Amino acid sequence: MKALVYTARESLAYRDEPDPAVPLGECMVRVEAVGICGSDMHAYLGHDERRPAPLILGHEAAGVVVEGPGTGRRVTVNPLATCGQCRACKSGRNNLCPQRQILSMVPRQGAFAEYIAIPADNLVEMPDNVSFEKACLAEPLACGWHAVRLGAQTLDLPLTEARCLVIGGGAIGLGAALALSANGAGDITISEANQRRVPALKSAGNFTIATPDDVMAEAVGGYDLVIDGVGFAATRATASRAARPGGVIVHIGLGDASAGLDIRRLTLQEITFIGAYTYTPEDFRETAEAIFDGRLGQLEWAEVRALEDGAEAFADILAGRAAAPKIILKP
């Protein structure tokens, strides 16, 4: 099969690779669309020891089952494979399974390829009227859906009454904003530094789009719920400042792992900080259904390119030339 392979820091090769082996109980899926994630960029820059070269990256996939249970089905793919037997899995929090594996992380090759192997239980069948390009957004949008669910459970007022700030207008942040809207929130601001993204963000929903400077110029404590979809020191500092006393911060982004959080303010103002990692199987299914029935909007803000042009797409994202919140590759 053809695949886009991470070969060294900032280096990708489009080349022939062996088809994946398909263990018992798993399926081979022909990939029809796969998104580029921020975690793929981290690996590309050599910042993720869990993704050493050479490796096929990519985990935001949709396609057709060509071998195994349900052959012929059109599916979107939950890339998180778990044991199903541990305490976390049995409580429905499979994302915290200590034995979890994810496509694009050793030992599982990823979806920047013509084919992947994945457990049958990880596949959600999609209607014929939904495109693969929209269906592959289930994975990044599920991260936002999960974050919104955790934040709403903790917040001391309903989302319909909450003033919400989402930091970051990439697919993770935009997904959180769309999930907030789908779950009743009406006052949603997205903070985004890359002005190339603004038209796509405005077209995606009824959001207020602000620059980071605009947000920092506001009075301290102006938001009930803050979702950080970036995860750098500067965005954690913004989140710490923006959350009101008794408010909630949900941290999804994995930009870096140091500094920014104002522990003193969080303590004195009883601000709740929640780390949100991926999603549960139920979050993923609910997100897919929200895509299928239109609750997350038209989802026409992604840019589509050929897999063989993937190296150029990564370079464009790194250089800030990509205007779309998400680039989708098609094998």
C-alpha positions in Angstrom: 0.0 0.0 0.0 1.0 3.6 -0.4 1.6 5.5 2.9 2.9 8.9 4.1 5.7 7.9 6.5 7.4 10.0 9.2 11.0 9.3 8.6 12.9 11.9 10.6 12.4 15.3 12.2 10.4 17.5 9.7 10.7 14.7 7.1 7.9 12.7 5.5 8.1 10.2 2.6 5.3 9.0 0.4 6.2 5.4 -0.3 5.2 1.8 -0.5 4.6 0.0 2.9 3.3 -3.5 3.7 -0.4 -3.8 4.2 -1.3 -4.0 7.9 -1.7 -7.4 9.5 -5.3 -7.9 10.7 -5.5 -9.8 14.1 -8.6 -11.8 15.0 -11.5 -9.6 15.9 -10.1 -6.6 14.0 -11.0 -5.2 10.6 -9.0 -3.8 7.7 -10.4 -0.5 6.7 -9.6 1.2 3.4 -9.0 4.8 4.4 -11.0 7.4 2.4 -10.2 10.5 4.4 -7.8 11.3 7.3 -7.2 14.5 9.1 -3.9 16.0 10.2 -3.9 16.5 14.0 -1.8 18.7 16.3 -0.3 15.5 17.8 0.9 14.5 14.3 2.6 17.9 14.1 4.3 17.3 17.5 5.6 14.0 16.2 6.7 15.6 12.9 8.8 18.1 14.9 10.4 15.3 17.0 8.6 16.3 20.2 6.8 13.0 20.9 8.9 10.1 22.1 5.8 7.8 21.8 5.9 8.3 18.0 9.5 7.5 16.9 10.5 7.5 13.3 9.9 5.6 11.1 6.2 5.5 11.7 2.9 6.1 9.8 1.1 8.9 11.6 -2.6 9.9 11.4 -5.5 8.8 13.5 -8.5 10.9 12.3 -9.9 8.5 9.8 -13.0 7.3 7.9 -13.3 4.7 5.2 -14.8 1.3 4.2 -14.3 -2.1 5.8 -12.7 -4.4 3.3 -11.8 -7.3 5.6 -13.3 -8.7 8.9 -16.6 -8.2 10.6 -19.0 -5.9 8.7 -17.1 -5.9 5.4 -18.6 -3.3 3.1 -19.7 -0.9 5.8 -18.8 2.8 5.5 -17.4 3.8 8.9 -15.7 6.5 11.0 -12.9 5.2 13.2 -12.4 5.6 16.9 -8.6 5.2 16.9 -8.3 4.4 20.7 -8.0 0.6 21.2 -8.4 -0.4 24.9 -8.4 -3.7 26.9 -12.1 -3.6 27.9 -11.3 -5.4 31.1 -9.6 -2.9 33.5 -11.3 -0.7 36.1 -11.3 2.3 33.7 -12.8 0.4 30.8 -15.5 -1.2 33.0 -16.5 2.2 34.3 -16.8 3.6 30.7 -13.6 5.7 30.9 -11.8 3.6 28.3 -9.7 6.7 27.5 -7.8 6.1 30.8 -7.1 2.4 30.1 -3.5 1.8 31.1 -3.1 -0.6 28.1 -4.6 1.8 25.6 -3.2 2.0 22.1 -3.9 4.6 19.5 -3.4 4.5 15.7 -0.2 6.3 14.9 1.5 5.4 18.1 3.8 2.4 18.6 2.8 -0.4 18.2 0.0 0.6 15.9 0.7 2.2 12.5 -1.4 5.1 11.6 -3.9 6.2 9.0 -1.8 8.2 6.6 -2.1 5.1 4.4 -4.4 3.3 2.1 -5.3 0.7 4.8 -5.4 0.4 8.6 -6.2 -2.4 11.0 -8.5 -1.6 13.9 -10.8 -3.5 16.3 -14.4 -4.0 15.0 -15.8 -2.4 18.1 -14.0 0.9 17.3 -16.0 1.5 14.1 -19.2 3.6 13.9 -21.2 3.0 10.8 -22.1 6.2 8.9 -25.1 7.0 6.7 -24.7 7.1 2.9 -25.5 10.8 2.8 -22.5 11.7 5.0 -19.1 12.2 3.3 -15.9 10.6 4.5 -14.4 14.1 4.7 -17.0 15.1 7.3 -17.1 11.7 9.1 -13.3 11.7 9.7 -13.9 14.9 11.8 -15.6 12.7 14.5 -12.2 12.1 16.2 -11.1 15.7 16.7 -14.6 16.9 17.4 -15.1 14.2 20.0 -12.2 15.7 22.0 -14.2 18.9 22.3 -17.4 17.0 23.0 -15.7 15.2 25.9 -14.3 18.5 27.2 -17.7 20.2 27.1 -19.3 17.3 28.9 -16.7 17.4 31.7 -17.0 21.2 32.0 -20.8 21.1 32.0 -20.9 18.5 34.7 -18.8 20.7 37.0 -20.2 24.1 36.2 -22.6 25.6 38.8 -25.0 26.9 36.1 -26.4 25.4 32.9 -24.6 26.0 29.6 -27.5 28.0 28.4 -26.6 30.7 30.9 -22.9 30.4 30.7 -20.4 32.8 29.1 -17.9 30.5 27.4 -14.3 31.1 26.1 -12.6 28.7 23.8 -8.8 29.3 23.4 -7.7 28.2 19.9 -9.5 28.1 16.6 -7.9 24.9 15.3 -10.1 21.8 14.9 -9.9 21.0 18.6 -11.0 24.4 19.8 -13.5 24.8 17.0 -14.9 21.4 17.9 -15.3 22.5 21.5 -17.1 25.6 20.4 -19.4 23.5 18.1 -20.1 21.1 21.0 -20.9 24.0 23.3 -23.4 25.3 20.8 -24.9 21.8 20.2 -25.4 21.5 23.9 -27.2 24.8 24.5 -24.5 27.4 25.0 -25.3 30.7 23.3 -22.5 33.0 24.4 -19.3 31.6 22.9 -16.1 33.4 22.2 -13.2 31.8 20.3 -9.7 33.3 20.8 -7.5 32.8 17.8 -4.1 34.3 16.9 -4.0 33.2 13.2 -6.1 35.7 11.4 -6.1 33.4 8.3 -8.5 31.2 10.2 -11.1 33.9 11.0 -13.3 33.5 7.9 -13.6 29.8 8.5 -14.4 30.2 12.2 -17.1 32.8 11.4 -18.7 30.5 8.8 -18.7 27.6 11.3 -21.2 29.0 13.8 -22.6 31.9 15.7 -19.4 32.7 17.6 -17.6 35.8 18.7 -14.0 35.7 17.3 -11.4 37.6 19.3 -7.6 37.9 19.3 -5.6 36.8 22.3 -4.8 40.5 23.0 -8.6 41.2 22.9 -9.2 38.6 25.6 -6.3 39.7 27.8 -7.6 43.3 27.6 -10.9 42.2 29.2 -11.5 42.4 32.9 -10.3 39.5 35.0 -12.8 36.7 35.6 -15.2 37.4 32.7 -16.0 33.8 31.8 -17.8 31.0 33.5 -16.2 28.2 31.4 -12.9 28.3 29.7 -11.7 25.6 27.3 -8.0 25.7 26.4 -7.6 23.9 23.1 -4.0 24.9 22.6 -2.1 24.1 25.9 0.8 26.5 25.9 2.1 28.5 28.8 0.5 31.7 27.4 -2.9 30.1 26.9 -2.9 28.6 30.4 -2.1 32.1 31.7 -5.0 33.5 29.7 -7.3 30.7 31.0 -6.2 31.4 34.6 -7.0 35.1 34.2 -10.3 34.7 32.2 -12.1 32.2 34.5 -14.4 33.8 37.1 -14.4 32.9 40.8 -16.0 29.5 41.0 -15.6 29.0 37.3 -14.2 26.1 35.4 -11.2 25.6 33.1 -11.0 22.5 30.9 -7.5 21.8 29.4 -7.4 19.8 26.2 -4.4 21.2 24.4 -1.0 19.5 24.6 1.2 22.3 23.3 3.7 22.1 26.1 3.9 20.8 29.6 5.2 23.7 31.7 4.2 27.0 33.2 1.4 29.4 32.7 -1.2 28.2 35.3 -1.9 30.7 38.1 -2.2 28.2 40.9 -2.6 31.0 43.5 -5.6 32.5 41.7 -7.2 29.1 41.1 -6.9 28.3 44.8 -8.0 31.6 46.2 -10.9 31.8 43.7 -11.9 28.2 43.8 -11.6 27.8 40.1 -11.8 24.1 39.0 -9.1 22.9 36.6 -9.9 19.7 34.6 -7.6 17.8 32.3 -9.4 16.3 29.4 -7.8 13.4 27.4 -9.4 12.3 24.2 -12.9 10.9 24.8 -14.9 7.8 25.9 -16.5 5.4 23.4 -19.8 7.0 24.3 -18.5 10.5 23.6 -17.2 9.3 20.2 -20.6 7.8 19.3 -22.5 10.9 20.4 -20.2 13.1 18.4 -20.6 10.9 15.3 -24.4 11.0 15.6 -24.2 14.8 16.0 -22.2 15.0 12.8 -24.7 12.7 11.0 -27.8 14.6 12.1 -26.3 18.1 11.5 -26.2 19.4 15.1 -22.5 20.3 14.6 -23.2 22.4 11.5 -22.3 22.0 7.8 -18.6 21.2 8.6 -17.4 22.7 5.4 -14.4 24.5 7.0 -11.8 21.8 6.3 -9.3 21.8 3.4 -8.9 18.6 1.4 -5.6 17.5 -0.2 -4.2 14.3 -1.7 -2.2 12.1 0.7 0.8 12.2 -1.7 0.8 16.0 -1.1 0.9 15.5 2.7 4.5 16.6 3.2 3.6 20.0 1.7 0.5 20.2 3.9 2.6 19.6 7.1 5.1 22.3 5.9 2.2 24.8 5.3 0.8 24.2 8.8 4.2 24.6 10.4 4.8 27.9 8.5 1.3 29.3 9.3 0.2 29.3 5.7 -2.8 27.0 6.3 -6.0 29.0 6.6 -8.3 26.1 7.4 -8.7 24.8 10.9 -8.1 21.3 9.5 -6.4 19.8 6.5 -7.8 16.4 5.4 -5.7 14.0 3.3 -7.2 11.6 0.8 -5.2 8.4 -0.1 
